[in-house]
Each structure stands twice: as structure tokens, then as C-alpha cells.
């Protein structure tokens, strides 16, 4: 079992290695476990997110509108009018700037930024090309700017080049820029009569935030809206980090088309996780078509979706598929108190409705505990005995219309196994539905447990819905079964995650291990390593390989086979070889010296015929029993090195059964990777097979992670396949390896 250092050699593992004839290597040094406040990891990357001070962006004391207009019919006029109204709401002084106007909407107009009457916090650029204005803003010491202009990275290569020039100018200037290709959503009017924790909204495409913004009409508070546009400077990650520190923010809702910087996103998500603030995100680009659309709209990479999905799960970001799920899930997470139990009770007036919803909820992973015999007897004192009350609870209809309805609800909520009560009301049937809605609202006011109602009527104008349910700050009301299940699952998962969250960045290595120095000597820039050299790289990090020798003659092969021990495997080894089996360059189950000599000649003859340069032939120990897995490293365009584990051998290409994580991560995440595999049952033993050494497999995953962190960009790709995981207590052996250096 690994210790809390996430990668030191354990005593048991060292013993297993020595017993199997391998020398242990000092592959991994202990990682610090104490929380840190800053610093860099072993590859020189930051360990904590920088939090921009955006107070003066959202609440500036003074605002300059560059290109202000009051000529009716012009686009800048409407924007100027809205900015004037916004500045008055937030208490900011607004200064129009235009070279040919003396006043705009009755306000004195400055001809240039240099002529402003005071230093301003925020400049809004209503100009076609914001680049020439940036230097003027820097000289005037403006803190923030917003660029609405389009025609940048979203339009292609020329636009991307223009955006790069704009980003460089902003970086030199010292100010922070929102945009380009953004809009006025940051200056929307938010209702101030709502209380409770708020949702902070981040969108790259402004219109996609409208459903969340309109939650205010249902009584749900919004505090901020950041429309990030093309993110030449300020990006989604900056706003997540800032909102996570705001005391009024109960949840962060995001619509993300492309991530500008994967590492920055993870650091921001980590900051939110540390603060216990849930982040809910729609991330487009799951399909090839979606990815193309996202790139054409914002000009950013979307990254491999499997990696994005895994990275979000690692840091507790809740990924949802649609804007309706985004609004419902964010609203629930912002307002609901932490659960007292993870059990869900389903209560309805129809057995069919309860059964239907329960099937969907159970299939989604929600736990519906069977209520105790004592609790069922109590419920049957109000509900006819022939109805099922084990969970789901069917009341048959009539108890809803009188005093029994509230008694039933209170009794369910009093059960210690129940943390969430869900009542699907498929349609209005006054007066019973009115009484049921009121009883649920009244009960919710007296409990810390979550009460959810699904109002299934397509009309949505009923008083029980509009007034009773939506008027309650304690009841979470949904319109569909699916959205309710998605939100409740996210709610329980978030609090489970948050209660045990331990930032992997606090334990990331900050100094190279002795293994790194050994590995550096093996790296060949721009080249693929031979199997023999790749296995040396694994040995440097303490990953066990078979007993083997590299030979260059038939006689040496026979001597090596005697030392390794029959039966043996013989394989051609060369930097050009990626798939040896297809070329007939692997021979197995060799049991005699004559077979070894013949195999050597055949392997070298094939290599000569195929014009393949060899560094020799490997004579390897034969490993016959175990589960074949694969562990690898690839470089993701957004996140850098990623670690993959999955079923190995030919299964990896047939089933694509893999799980991915972005370093750094600890032992728990490594075990979670195995739990995500469809073929995970193979590790526990199936059809008479014995359980394998999962601890050793986890150890290999963590050692490969350390290799990925330390070698960084020097290691383009690593593929250990197959990694044979032996029976419990016997370890894991890398039978083959491919490594490509940058």
C-alpha cells in the first residue's frame, strides 16, 4: 500500500522487487505534504493561481468610454447609454472620450485619453482597432480595459496574428484587458433585492449566459457576469480564481468554448476547490464537429476532450451538457446546505411515477436506501398498507389532501439515512397539488435537508408553481426529471469531493529526484528510443522490467538465455521499431539453445531484409501469467504531460478502455483511474482468475507520473504495453516500452 507521500518505495514493494530478481531504484523521493503558499514545481511551473484584483473592474470609481457617441442610430450610442446607466448604478464617474465632440449626452467629452480629468480604473474601447489605444492607456495608468472589437483570432490566421500583437501590447502596458470580441454582459443590471449565496457567471459567448442570467426572475441571485470573449489577456481562469475568493459567491457557472491555458485552469479550479466553491461548466467540443465550431468562434484550442473531462473531474469541476443543466445545477449548488446523508428518498402520489423516477435516479448513481421496518410501519399509519413505502414511497394520493400529507413528509425527512427528498409532481391537480406543494415548502423551512420538487406541467403558470414553489428559497424546483437527477448527483458529488479535498499541488515535487539525473543521460532529443533504451528509462524510475540482456551475436544470445533462465523471449531492439510483432520480430517460448540460435538468425535476417537498424537482440525472461495493462504518457496541447492507464495488449486498440489524469495527482486519483475502466473486474479475478497486485499497478502509475513531471517536454510519448500485473504481492512487470523524446 502506498504511503501518504504518493510515490515513495514502500517496504513491501521493495521486498517484492528483490524477491523477483530486480534491484530497486531510488525512483521517487518523498513529496512535501504541508500546504504551501507559493513556489514552483519540479518543471518550473507555478503551484498556486495568481488571483487578479478585479474589484476595480466590477466596481470602478471612474470609467472612460473611448469612442463615446450620442448620435442616434449608431451602435456606439446604445453602448454609451448603457454604460452611463451602469456607471450610475455602481457609483462610478463616467468620462466620454472622442476627438471631435465637446460633449456626449450632456457630459463633457475629452479629446484623448491623455486629456482625461482624472486617472480612471476602467476604459471601455468602442473603436475598431484597440491596439493603438493600449499605449495611451498605459501612460495614463489605466488599470483595466474592455475591447468589444471583433476580427481577431476567431477569423483565422490573420486575425490570430492581430490578436497576438494586441496581447503583447497589453502585456507590455501593465493593464488588464477583457476581450477582444466581447460584449456588454459585464455591465448588466443585477437585481439587488435578492439575498442568499449568488451565482457568478463566466461565458466566452455572451448569449449562452442568458438562461443563467434570467434565473434572477425565479428569485436566484447573480453577482457577476464575465464575458471573456477571445481572452487575449484576462481569461476564464482569472475570473474563477477571483470569484472563488468572493464571500457572496455560492457557485460559479461557466460556458467554455476553449481553454487558453490548461495549467492556469487547473490552478484556478484548485483554488475554488480549496475554498469549497463549486464550479459548474458547459465545455463544448466533445465531438470533432463541436471542436471545429469552437475553434472557429474563439480561435482557441479545445484540447482532447477526454483529457479535459478528466482534468475537470480531478479538481471537482462539474461538467454538464446543456445550458438548462448549467442553470439548474448551479442554482442548486449555490443555495443548498451541505447534505447530512447521501441517501435519496423519492416520494410521490403515484406508484408509476415513483418507480419511473427511481429507475432513472438509480441508473445515474444516486443511492435510494431502503427505509427501516420501523420507519415503514410509521408511514403506514398514514398510508394504506397495500402501498409500497420502502423507497420510493407511494402515498396513493388521498393523504396529500389532508393533515396526513405533512406528517408523511416530516417522517421521511426525519430518517437519518435520507439526505435528499425528491417529490415528482407530474402535473397540476388542484387542490391536492396545491396542498402538496405548500406542505413541501413548509417542511423545507424546518429542516437542513434538501427538498426537491419536479413540477412536470408544461404550462408553468400555475399558482402552486409560480408562487408557492418558486417563492421558496429552501425548495429546489425543477421542470424535468433529468435536470433534477443531474443537479442532485452533482450536489452530492461536490460535497463528497470537497469534504476530502487535498490539493495535489501541495504535494507536487519541487526538486528533481535522483531518478531524473539518471533519466536525463538516457534522453535522445528528437529521437525514438529502442525498447532496450526505453526500459533503461523505466528502470531509472524503479519500474520493474523482465530479466533481460541485449546481445549482438547468436553465441551471446545462448549465454544470455542461460543466465536469464528458460523459457525466454527474443525480440529485435532498434529505435525504428514501434510494432515488432507484425514484422515477425518477436519469438516466444524458446526452451533450448538451438531454438535461441535459430531465433537470433531469423530476427537479424528479417531486420536486414526490412532495412531496419538494430542495436541488438533482447533475450528476455518469459512472464506467463497476469493481466496485461498499459500505462503511458502523452503531451496534451493544453495541459502538457498526461498519464493514461488502461487494458493492454491488443485490447487497448480494440476496446479503447483507458482513463486519463493530468499531473500532479496522488494515490487516490490513481486508484480512481482504475475504477473508471470498463474492464476493472479483470484486476479482481474473473472466470477462475486470481486477483492481481493492484497496489503494484498503482505504484507504476505514480512512478510514470513522476517521470512525466520531471522530464516534461523532453518526453513526447511513453507507452508501456503490455505491463503485466501479477498476482497479489507479486508486482508488475513492463514487458515492452516505447519512448519518444522531443
N, C-alpha and C positions, 0 to 999 in steps of 0.2 A: 504494500500500500504506500502511495507517495505521501511524503510529509507536507507540511504547510508551506514549505519553500518552493513547491511547484517545480521540481526538477532536479533536486539533489539525488545522488545514488542512494537508495535505501540499502540497509544491511542485507535484507532478503534478496534483493535483486543482484547485488554483488556476489552473493553466495551462489546464486543460480548460474551467473556467467562463468565463474571459476569452475563450477562443477561440470559445465559443458565444454570445458577446454579453452575458453576465451579469457584473455586478460582484460580486466576492467580498465576503463579510461576515465580520467577526470573530466568528463564531458560538460558537466553543468555545475556552476557554482551557486551557492545559496543566493536567492534574491531577497532584498530587504523587504520586511513585512510592515514596517511602520509607515504611516501616511506621510507624504512629502508635500511641500508647498510649491515646488518648482523643480527646475533641472531638466536634463536631457537624458534620453535613454541611450543604450549602447550604440545605436546608429546615429546619434546626434539629433534626434527629433524631440520636440517638447513633450513633457509628460502631463502638462495641465493646459487647459484652454485659457487664452487671454480673453478677458471679459471687457469689451469696449464700453466706455462710459457713454451710453446713448441717452442719458437723461435730457441733455440739451438738444437732442434731435426730436424727441417726442414732446418735450416741454421747453421750447426755446424762449429766451427772453426777447429776442429780436430776430426778424426774418427779412431777408432781401429777396424780391422777386425780379429776376433778371429777364427782361423782355416783357414786362407787365404791359397790359393793354386794357382799355375800356371802350374800344371800338366794337360796337355790336356786330355780331355775325362772325367775329374772328375767334378761333379756338382759344387763343391766349386770354381772351376776355373772360370766358366762362371759368377758366382755371384761376385767373386772378381773383375773380369774385369769390370763388370757393375758398381760396387761401385767405382772403380778408376775413371771411366769416370764421374760419378755423382759428386764425391768429387771435381773434377777439375772444373765442371760447377758451383758449389756453392762456390768455393774458399776455400775448406777445405783441411787440411793436412791429408793424409791417412797413417796409420801405420799398416802394416801386423803383425799378431801375430801367431806364430807357434813354437812348442817346438823343431822341428828338422830341420828347414830351416833357412838359413842365409839370404836369400833374396827371394822376390816374385815379379815377373815382374820388376826386377831391383831395387826394393825398399828394404832397409834394414829391416830385419824381427826381431822382438823382441821375445824371447823365452816364455815370460809370460806377463800378464797384469802388474805385478809389475815392469817389466823392460822397460815399455814404456818411451820414452824420454820426454814426457810432459803429463800433465793432459788432458784427452780427454773429449769432450762433449758427444760423441755417440760411443757406442760399438755395433758392429754387430756380433752376435754369430752364426757361422757356425759349430756348434757342435751338436751331437745327444742329449746330456743331458745338458741343460743350467744351471741346479741347482748348480753344484759345482763351476761355474764361478761367480755366483752372489756375493758371499762374497769377492772374489778378486776385483771385480768391485767396491764394496762399499769401500774397503780400498783404492782404487785408486781414490776415489771421482768422479767416472764417473756419469754424470747426467742422461743419457738415454741409454737404451739397446734395441736391437731388437732380438727376438728369432724366428727363422724360423722352428725349430724342431716340428714335429707332434707327435702323440701318446699320447695325453693328454686327456682332457675331451671329445673330440669328439669320443673317442674309447670305452667309458664305465666307469664302476666304478673304475677300477684300474687306468685308465688314469686320471679320475677326482681327485683321491687321490693324484696322482703325481702333478697335476696342483695346488691343494690346497697347497702342500708343496712348490711349486715354488712361488706361490702368497705370502705365509707367509715369505719366504726368501726375496722377493722383498720389502715387507712392512718393514721388519727389516732393510734393507740396506739403504733406503732413496732414491735410484734411481727410475726412472720410466721405466717400461718395456712395449714394444709393442709386442704382441703375447702371447703365442707361436702359432704355426700353422698359421703364417702369411707369407707374400711373399715380393717381391721386388717392389711392386707398389709405395711405398713411395719414391722410388728413380728413378721414371720415368723421362724422359726428357719432359719438358713442353715448348711449343712454347713461345718465348719471343717477337715475332713480332706482337702479338695481343694486342689490348687495350680494354678499357671498363671494367665494372664490371665482375668479374670472378666467376666461379663455383668452390667451394671446395667440394671434393668428399670423402665420407666415405663408405667403404664396409667391411663387415665381410668375404665375399667370393670374392677374388680378381677379378676373371674372370667376375663377374657380373658388374664391373665398366667399362668394355671395351667400351660399347656403349657411355657412357658419355665422357670417355677419348677421343674418336675419334671425338667428336664434334669440337675439335680444327681444324680438316680438313675442317670444314664448317665455320671457322672464329670465333668460340666462345672460349673465353679464359678460361683456367683452371689454378688454382693457386696451389692447393694441392691435394694430394691423401693419405688418411689414411686407410690402410688395417688392420683392428683391430684384425682379427683372433679370437682366443679364449678369449681374453680380461681378462687375468689373472690379469692385472693391468690397464693400460690405456684402456678406453672403448669409445664407440660411444659418450657418453655424454661429456666426456672430450674434444673431438675434436669439437663437436657442440659449446660448450662454448668458446673454443679458436677461432674458425673460425668466430663466431658472433662478435668478437672484432676486426677482421682484416679489415682495411679500403678498401682493394681491393676486398673483397668477396661480391658479389651481391646476391648469393644464395648458399645454402648448399644442396647437393644431397646425399641421404643415401640409402644403401641397407642393411637392418637389418634382421638378422635371429632370433636373440633372444636378449632381453634386460637383461643386467646384474643386473641393479638396477633401478627399476621403478621410485623411488623418484629422483635419480640423473638425469634420463632422463627428467623428468618434470622440474626440476630446469634449466637444460640446454636449454630446449625448451623455458622456460620463459625468459632466458637471450637473446636468439635470438629474441623473440617477443618484448622485451624491445628495442632492437637495430633496430627493423624493418627489420631484415634479414630473408627472407623466408626459411623454411626448407621443402624439398620435400623428401618423403620417400617411398620406397617399403618395406613393412613389411610382410615377409612370415609367414605362419602359420594360414591363415584364416580357413583352414579345418583341420580336425583331421589328415589326411594324411600329409598335409603340416607341421603341428606342429611336427609330429614324425620325418619327414625328417630334420627339422631344429634342433631338439634336437640331432639327431644322428650326425649331421655335426659339431655343435659347442658346444654341451654339455650344453646348457643353456635352461632355461625355456622360453617358448614363451608367457606364460600368457593367460588368457581368452581373445579371440580376440575381443569380444565386449568391454571389458574394455580398451584394447589397443587402439581400434578405438576411443572410447570416450575421452580417455586421450589425444590423438593426436589432436582431434578437439578442446578440451578445450584450448590448448596452441598454436593453429594455425599451427600445423604441417600438411602439405598437404600430404595425403596418396594416392598413386597411385598404380595401379595394376601390371604394367609391366615396363620393362626396357626402352621400347620405349617411354612410357608416362613419365618416370623419366627424360629422356634426353630432351624431348620437353618442358615439364613443367618447369624444372629447367632453361633451356636456356631462355625461355620467361621471367620468373620472375627475372632472373639476369639482363636482358638488358632493359626491358620495363620501361618507366617512369610511375609514378602513373597516374591512369585514371582521366580524367576530368569529366566523367559521366559514368554511368553503362549501358547505352543503347548500343546495338549491332545492326549495320546495315549490312545486307547481300546484296552484290552487285554481279551480275553475268550476263553473256551473254545469259543465258538460264533460262526460267521460271521454267522448271522442276528441274534444279539443285538448283536454289534458294529456291524453295518450299521444296525440299528434305532436304537440309541443315537446313532450318528454323525449320522444324518439329523436327529434332534431337536436335537443339540448344534449342528450347523452352522446349522440354521434359527434357533436362538436367538442366533447371532452369535459362537459360540466358534470359534476357529481350530484346525483339525486339520492340522498341517503334514505333508506327505508326507516320510517318512523317507528319508534319503540312500541311494543304491545300496549304499554301503559298510555302512551300518547294517542294511539289509535282508539283505545277504549274511551278516552276523554272526548275525542272528536265525535265518536258515535253517540255520545249523549246529546248531540245536536243534529247529527247527520244520520239518516236511516241506515240501519245495519247492513243492508244488502249492497251498499255503495263502497267502493274502494277508497280508503283513506291512508294507505301505506305510503303514498307519494308516487305518482300525483294524487292529489286529494280532490275527489269529486263530491260536491255537496248536493247534487241533484236539482238545484235551482231554488226550491222554496225557502230554505233557511236564509237566503240572501235578502229576502224581503222583510225580515223582522229582526228582533233583538239577537237572534242566534248568529247572524252574519258577523257581527263584530266579535262575538265570543270565539268563533272559529278562527278568525284572523289572529286574534291575540294569542290563542293557544298554539298556533303554528309558529308564530314569532318567538314564543317562549321556549321552544325546543332548542337545546344547546347545540344540536348538530346542524341547525339551519342558520345560515348567514344571509341568505337572499330569499325573499318571497317574490314569486312571479305569478301574476294573475292575468292570463289572456282573456280579454273580453272581445269576442269576435264580431259583435255588432250591438247596437243600442237596443234595449228592450225595456223602456221606462214602464213603471217606476223602478223596477228591480235593478237595472243597470245604474240608475242614479244613486240608489241606496248603497250598492256595492262600491261605487267609486268614492262616495263620501266616507264609508267605513274604512276603506283602504287609506285614504288621506288622513283620517283621524288617527288610525293606528300608527301610521308612519310618524306622526308627531310625537308619539310616546315611546319610540324605540330608536336605538342606534343602528338597527339592522336595515339593510337596503330593501325597499319595497319598489317593485317594478310593475307597471301595467302596460299591456299592449292593447291599444284601442284600435280595433280592426275595421271600424266603419270607414268607408272611402269618402264619406261626406265631410266629416271633421268639423261640422258646425254645431254639434250637439252641446248643450249646456254642461252635461256631465264631463265632456272632454275639454271644451274651451275654458270653462270657469273652474270646475272642481279640480280636475287633474292638473291642467296647466297652471292653475293658480297656486299649486302646492310646490314649495321649494324642497320638499322631502321625498316626494314620489317621482321616480324616473318614468316618464311616459314615452312609449314608442308606438309606431304605426305598423311595424312589421315584425313577425317572428324572428326573421334573420338578423335584423339590426339589433334587436334585444339580446339575442344569443351572442352576437359578436361583441357587443358592449359589455355584457356581464362577464364573459370569458376574459376580455381584456382587463376589466376591473379586478378580478380575482388574480389573474396572472401578474398584473402590475404590483399589487401589494405583496404577493408571494416573492416576486423578484426584489422589490425594494427592501423587504424585511431582512433579506440575507445578502444584500449587495455589498460586494467588496471590490473596489476599483482595481482592475488589473494593472492600471498604470502605476499604482502604488508599489507594485511588486515587480515591475519590469526591470530587467537588468540594466545597469548603468555603466558597467565596466566589462570589457571583454573577458571571457573565460580562457583558461589555458588551452581549451579545445580550439578556440578561434585562431590562436597563433599557429597551431598545427595545421588547421584547415587552410589558412592563407597560403602556406607553402604548396598546397595541392591545387590551388585555383589556377586555371589557364585561361586568361582573358580572351573572350571571343571564341572559345573552343568548347566542343563537347568532350567530356571525359570518357575514357574507356570504362568498361564495367569494373575492371581491376582498380583504376584510379578512383572511380566513384565510391567503391566500397572502402577504400582507404579514407575517403572523406567521412563516411559513416562511422568508421572505427575511431576517427579523431573525436567524434561526439559520443562515443561509448555505445553505439548501436551495434548489436551483435550481428556478425556475418558468419557463414559456414567456415570451417577449417578449409583452407584452400592454398594453392601455390600457383604462381604464374611461371610457366615453363616455355622453353623455346626449342626443345628437341623431344623426340619420342622417348629416348632413354631417360631424360629428366622427368618426363611425364610418368613413366613407370615407377621411378623412385618416389615421386611425389604421391602417387596413389598409395604406395606402401605406407608412407607417413600419415597421409590423411585417413586411410582406412577404407577398405572396400565395404559396400559398393560405392562407386564415385560417379560424379557427373563431370563431363568435359565440355567446355564452351570456348569458342573463339572470343578473344578480347581485343577490341580496337575502337578507336574514337569514332569511326564512321558507323559503327554497328548500333542500331537502335532496336531492331526486331530480328534477333538471331534465329529464332525457331523457324520462321518462314523460309529462311535460306538453308536450313538443314545444318546450322552451325551449333547445335546443342545435341549431345549424346548422353543418355541417362542409363542407369542400372548397369554400369560396367563392372564386371566382377573378376576380371583376370588381367594379367599383364599383357597378354596377346590382344585382348579387346582394347586396352588402353593404347597400345602401339598403333593398331589399325585406326582407332578413332582419331589419334593425333594426325596421321597422314591424311585421312579423309577431310578433316576440318581445314587443314592448311591447303589441301588441293582445291577445295571449294572457294576458299578466300582468294587463292591465286586466280582461279577462273573468273571470279566476280570482280577482280581488281580491287580487292579490299586490303588495306594495310592493317596488319595485326601488330600488337605489342606482345603477343604471345597467346598461349592457350591456358585457360584456367582448369586446374584439376581440383574439384570441389567435393566436400563432404556431401553425401546424399541425405537429405532431410525428407522423410517419407510421410509423416503423419502431422496433421494440423489443419487449421483453417487459413486459407490464403486471403490476405488482405493487401491493400495498397495504402501507402502514405506518401504524400508529395507536397511540393512547394511550387507555386506559380506566382508570377508577378501580375497583379491587377493594375489596370491603368489608373484607378482612383485610390486604392488602398495600399498599394505596394505589395509586399510579400503576403501570400495567403497559404494556409495549411489545409490540405484535403486528406480525408481518410475515407475508405470505402472497401467494398468487397473487391478482392484482387483476382489475379489470373485473367482468364478470358472474360470472367463475369463483369469486370469493370467496364468493358466495351459493350457488353450486351445489355446489362441492366442499368448502367449509369447510376448505381446506388452509392452515392457519396454524400458527405457532409463537409462543410467548409467553415473555417474560422479565420479571423484576422488577428494576428498577434498584436499585443500580448494577450494571453489568456491563461487561466490556471487549470488545475486538475479537474475541477467541477465541469468546466466547459469542455474539456477533452472527453470526459465521460458522457456529457450530453451529446457530443458528436456521434458517439457510438449508438446512443439511444435513438437517434434520428434515422438510422439505417433501416431500410425495409428488411434486410437480411440479418438483423441483430440476433435473431434466435439461434443462428449458427454458432455464435460465441458461447451460448449456454448449453449447446449439445442437442442435436436433433437426430431422430431415427437411429438411436443407439450410440450416437457420438458422445464423447465426453466433453464437459465444459473446458474451455481453453483459458489461457492465462491473460485475462483482461487487464490485470494490473501491468503486465509487461507491455501490452499493446498501448496502454495509456502512457507509459514511460517513453516509448518510442515517439509517440505523437508530441510529447513535451520536448524531447531532445531535438526533434526536427524543427519545432517552433524556435528553439534557441538558435539553431543553425540559421534559420530564416532571418531572425532578428539581427544576428551578428554579421552574417555575410551580406545581407541587404541586397543591393542591386548587383553585387558580384555574382549572385546565384540566380540565373534567369529561370531555371527549372530544375526540379529534383523529382524523380519518380522511383520509389522503392516498390517494386512489384515483380514477383509476389513477396510479401512479408508473411512468412508462415508463423502463425501463433500456435504454440504447442499447448499441451495440456497444462492444467493449473500447476503453478510452481515451476514450470519448465522453461519459461521465457518465450521470446520471439526472435526469429532469425530472418535477416534480409537476404533472400536468395539471389536477387538481381537488383541492379540500380542503374539509373541513367541520370547524369547531371550535365547541365549546360551552363557555361559561365558567360557572363556579359563581357 
